[in-house]
């Protein structure tokens, strides 16, 4: 099996972690590990996720949703953000 790694970079201090987790939860994904780091202004959240069956994400529609919808939610915070795999 394996895990997919979702990385969220943002200058936003409040709410980004919650928004990122909500996007993943909306898709019924399991967060197996998470690493949160910051240099005081820029934040990087890294999530190791699997689908309901414990598999790496392979569904392009799910990946696209995370990239597009997740990023759109983060951008509403009016700060630069980036979501990548």
URGI-V747694 format. One line per field, one symbol per residue. ss: DSSP state (A for helix, B for strand, O for the rest). phi: phi as a letter, one per 40 degrees, with the letter a starting at -180 (. if undefined). psi: psi as a letter, one per 20 degrees, with the letter a starting at -180 (. if undefined). A space follows every 10 residues. Layout:
ss: ???
phi: ???
psi: ???
This chain:
ss: OOOBBBBBBB OOOOOAAAAA AAAAAAOOOB BBBBBBBBOO OOBBBBBBBB OOOOOOOOOA AAAAAAAAAA AAAAAOOOOO BBBBO
phi: .ibcbbbbba cccbgccccc cccccdcfcc ccaabbaabh bbbbbbbcbb cccgbccbcd ccccddcccc cccccccgbc aabab
psi: brqqpppopq ipgpiggggg hggghhjkqp ohqpppqqjh hpqppppoqr ahjjqqpioh hggggggggg hgghhiikqp rppr.
